[in-house]
Amino acid sequence: MPSVAAEPLTAKVIAALRKGAAFLVVGAIGFLVDAGTYNVLVFWGGEGVLYHAPLPAKIIAIAVATVVTYFGNKWWTFGHKQTGNPAREYLLYAVFNVVAIGLQLGCLGFSRYVLDLSSPLSDNISGTLVGQIVAVVFRYWAYDKFVFTGEVANKQQQ
């Protein structure tokens, strides 16, 4: 029989797993939007319209994915938190996404300009896969700690 003290911990673990799973699903959708947009811009038809400008293409791809993930995170992952200041929330979301874009661009830039790799595979591994993993970890921490910080809508009784 579980003790009374273990129940709140179990509830906290389950809530954290649900929030983490929602964040990963939203992130997976963002990943597909990011990768799809980037590949259309850079590699559509062999050499896409931004083939020789991969970093601006990545910025556009990340910006499109950011719009999609904002609404997913706002309404699902962190939907249980109500903010009293949406303007602050939007501003911080944008600031942390700019930092995350820098992390992704750093990975892509390192691959392209330091390692001199420019194939679709190397761009997708460095900019989309590795860059996205680094950025996702950073975003989850930043969103939970600084962006979606409102009061919990339905507090559970302890």
C-alpha beads as a LAMMPS data file, in Angstrom:
LAMMPS data file: protein, C-alpha beads

158 atoms
157 bonds

1 atom types
1 bond types

-500.0 500.0 xlo xhi
-500.0 500.0 ylo yhi
-500.0 500.0 zlo zhi

Masses

1 110.0

Atoms # bond

1 1 1 0.000 0.000 0.000
2 1 1 1.576 3.346 -1.014
3 1 1 2.219 5.809 1.729
4 1 1 0.550 9.213 1.853
5 1 1 3.940 10.909 1.347
6 1 1 4.585 8.918 -1.852
7 1 1 1.330 10.014 -3.513
8 1 1 2.331 13.652 -4.069
9 1 1 5.703 12.513 -5.448
10 1 1 3.985 10.058 -7.785
11 1 1 1.591 12.768 -8.942
12 1 1 4.524 15.118 -9.547
13 1 1 6.385 12.498 -11.575
14 1 1 3.311 11.726 -13.675
15 1 1 2.693 15.447 -14.275
16 1 1 6.344 15.964 -15.276
17 1 1 6.200 12.996 -17.661
18 1 1 3.005 14.322 -19.263
19 1 1 4.489 17.794 -19.660
20 1 1 7.717 16.382 -21.058
21 1 1 5.843 14.142 -23.497
22 1 1 3.684 17.045 -24.684
23 1 1 6.805 19.174 -25.159
24 1 1 8.448 16.411 -27.194
25 1 1 5.378 15.972 -29.418
26 1 1 5.211 19.727 -30.047
27 1 1 8.966 19.663 -30.660
28 1 1 8.623 16.767 -33.114
29 1 1 6.069 18.739 -35.092
30 1 1 8.392 21.751 -34.977
31 1 1 11.267 19.537 -36.112
32 1 1 9.283 18.379 -39.154
33 1 1 8.295 21.940 -40.015
34 1 1 11.916 23.119 -39.563
35 1 1 13.431 20.283 -41.612
36 1 1 10.787 20.480 -44.318
37 1 1 11.055 24.238 -44.731
38 1 1 14.870 24.142 -44.765
39 1 1 15.049 21.337 -47.328
40 1 1 12.534 23.040 -49.617
41 1 1 14.484 26.310 -49.465
42 1 1 17.957 24.765 -49.902
43 1 1 17.538 21.513 -51.821
44 1 1 14.207 21.682 -53.734
45 1 1 14.876 20.616 -57.310
46 1 1 18.559 19.876 -56.614
47 1 1 19.591 23.412 -55.708
48 1 1 16.825 25.360 -54.027
49 1 1 16.326 29.102 -54.042
50 1 1 18.594 29.488 -50.971
51 1 1 21.112 26.738 -51.777
52 1 1 24.027 29.152 -51.473
53 1 1 22.583 30.810 -48.373
54 1 1 22.007 27.971 -45.878
55 1 1 22.113 30.141 -42.750
56 1 1 19.339 32.536 -43.859
57 1 1 17.367 29.472 -44.987
58 1 1 17.797 27.980 -41.525
59 1 1 16.656 31.221 -39.884
60 1 1 13.487 31.183 -42.007
61 1 1 12.874 27.495 -41.240
62 1 1 13.323 28.012 -37.518
63 1 1 11.081 31.092 -37.544
64 1 1 8.267 29.146 -39.223
65 1 1 8.687 26.248 -36.789
66 1 1 8.778 28.666 -33.837
67 1 1 5.328 30.007 -34.667
68 1 1 3.971 26.458 -34.778
69 1 1 5.657 25.401 -31.533
70 1 1 4.673 28.557 -29.643
71 1 1 1.005 27.752 -29.971
72 1 1 1.558 24.070 -29.185
73 1 1 3.516 24.891 -26.055
74 1 1 1.216 27.712 -24.978
75 1 1 -1.992 25.732 -25.309
76 1 1 -0.826 22.197 -24.538
77 1 1 2.551 21.741 -22.835
78 1 1 2.248 24.721 -20.506
79 1 1 -1.509 25.236 -20.869
80 1 1 -1.999 24.553 -17.172
81 1 1 -0.192 27.813 -16.347
82 1 1 -2.088 31.060 -16.733
83 1 1 -0.083 34.187 -17.366
84 1 1 -1.105 37.642 -16.310
85 1 1 1.213 39.319 -18.791
86 1 1 1.034 37.908 -22.341
87 1 1 3.309 40.637 -23.758
88 1 1 6.089 39.598 -21.359
89 1 1 5.528 35.957 -22.286
90 1 1 5.737 36.665 -26.036
91 1 1 8.854 38.801 -25.628
92 1 1 10.682 36.186 -23.538
93 1 1 9.601 33.411 -25.900
94 1 1 11.096 35.364 -28.796
95 1 1 14.320 36.143 -26.908
96 1 1 14.898 32.523 -25.923
97 1 1 14.149 31.375 -29.447
98 1 1 16.762 33.781 -30.807
99 1 1 19.285 32.181 -28.439
100 1 1 18.135 28.719 -29.574
101 1 1 18.469 29.795 -33.217
102 1 1 22.044 30.804 -32.430
103 1 1 22.701 27.341 -31.002
104 1 1 21.312 25.666 -34.137
105 1 1 23.143 28.016 -36.479
106 1 1 26.355 27.348 -34.575
107 1 1 25.992 23.634 -35.249
108 1 1 25.202 24.178 -38.941
109 1 1 27.914 26.802 -39.369
110 1 1 30.515 24.552 -37.742
111 1 1 29.638 21.723 -40.120
112 1 1 29.506 23.933 -43.227
113 1 1 32.407 26.294 -42.635
114 1 1 34.800 24.491 -40.272
115 1 1 34.345 20.889 -41.414
116 1 1 33.520 21.949 -45.019
117 1 1 30.531 19.596 -45.247
118 1 1 27.658 20.730 -47.484
119 1 1 25.627 17.677 -48.465
120 1 1 21.945 17.351 -47.574
121 1 1 22.888 14.622 -45.082
122 1 1 25.552 16.676 -43.296
123 1 1 23.327 19.791 -43.180
124 1 1 20.455 17.801 -41.726
125 1 1 22.637 16.033 -39.164
126 1 1 24.386 19.184 -37.971
127 1 1 21.742 21.876 -38.320
128 1 1 18.543 19.962 -37.916
129 1 1 19.353 16.938 -35.761
130 1 1 22.243 17.975 -33.504
131 1 1 21.261 21.649 -33.518
132 1 1 17.655 20.802 -32.736
133 1 1 18.600 18.535 -29.814
134 1 1 20.753 21.245 -28.245
135 1 1 18.063 23.868 -28.849
136 1 1 15.226 21.669 -27.514
137 1 1 16.976 21.049 -24.207
138 1 1 17.664 24.767 -23.855
139 1 1 14.099 25.759 -24.829
140 1 1 12.418 23.359 -22.404
141 1 1 14.472 24.690 -19.528
142 1 1 13.969 28.342 -20.536
143 1 1 10.235 28.072 -21.236
144 1 1 9.503 26.349 -17.940
145 1 1 11.784 28.588 -15.888
146 1 1 11.226 32.002 -17.491
147 1 1 8.421 32.118 -20.093
148 1 1 5.385 30.124 -18.984
149 1 1 5.584 30.984 -15.302
150 1 1 1.968 31.831 -14.502
151 1 1 -0.047 30.362 -11.709
152 1 1 -1.113 26.751 -12.111
153 1 1 -4.778 26.813 -13.146
154 1 1 -5.918 23.737 -11.211
155 1 1 -3.696 23.080 -8.236
156 1 1 -3.933 19.564 -6.900
157 1 1 -4.698 19.174 -3.248
158 1 1 -1.921 17.643 -1.222

Bonds

1 1 1 2
2 1 2 3
3 1 3 4
4 1 4 5
5 1 5 6
6 1 6 7
7 1 7 8
8 1 8 9
9 1 9 10
10 1 10 11
11 1 11 12
12 1 12 13
13 1 13 14
14 1 14 15
15 1 15 16
16 1 16 17
17 1 17 18
18 1 18 19
19 1 19 20
20 1 20 21
21 1 21 22
22 1 22 23
23 1 23 24
24 1 24 25
25 1 25 26
26 1 26 27
27 1 27 28
28 1 28 29
29 1 29 30
30 1 30 31
31 1 31 32
32 1 32 33
33 1 33 34
34 1 34 35
35 1 35 36
36 1 36 37
37 1 37 38
38 1 38 39
39 1 39 40
40 1 40 41
41 1 41 42
42 1 42 43
43 1 43 44
44 1 44 45
45 1 45 46
46 1 46 47
47 1 47 48
48 1 48 49
49 1 49 50
50 1 50 51
51 1 51 52
52 1 52 53
53 1 53 54
54 1 54 55
55 1 55 56
56 1 56 57
57 1 57 58
58 1 58 59
59 1 59 60
60 1 60 61
61 1 61 62
62 1 62 63
63 1 63 64
64 1 64 65
65 1 65 66
66 1 66 67
67 1 67 68
68 1 68 69
69 1 69 70
70 1 70 71
71 1 71 72
72 1 72 73
73 1 73 74
74 1 74 75
75 1 75 76
76 1 76 77
77 1 77 78
78 1 78 79
79 1 79 80
80 1 80 81
81 1 81 82
82 1 82 83
83 1 83 84
84 1 84 85
85 1 85 86
86 1 86 87
87 1 87 88
88 1 88 89
89 1 89 90
90 1 90 91
91 1 91 92
92 1 92 93
93 1 93 94
94 1 94 95
95 1 95 96
96 1 96 97
97 1 97 98
98 1 98 99
99 1 99 100
100 1 100 101
101 1 101 102
102 1 102 103
103 1 103 104
104 1 104 105
105 1 105 106
106 1 106 107
107 1 107 108
108 1 108 109
109 1 109 110
110 1 110 111
111 1 111 112
112 1 112 113
113 1 113 114
114 1 114 115
115 1 115 116
116 1 116 117
117 1 117 118
118 1 118 119
119 1 119 120
120 1 120 121
121 1 121 122
122 1 122 123
123 1 123 124
124 1 124 125
125 1 125 126
126 1 126 127
127 1 127 128
128 1 128 129
129 1 129 130
130 1 130 131
131 1 131 132
132 1 132 133
133 1 133 134
134 1 134 135
135 1 135 136
136 1 136 137
137 1 137 138
138 1 138 139
139 1 139 140
140 1 140 141
141 1 141 142
142 1 142 143
143 1 143 144
144 1 144 145
145 1 145 146
146 1 146 147
147 1 147 148
148 1 148 149
149 1 149 150
150 1 150 151
151 1 151 152
152 1 152 153
153 1 153 154
154 1 154 155
155 1 155 156
156 1 156 157
157 1 157 158
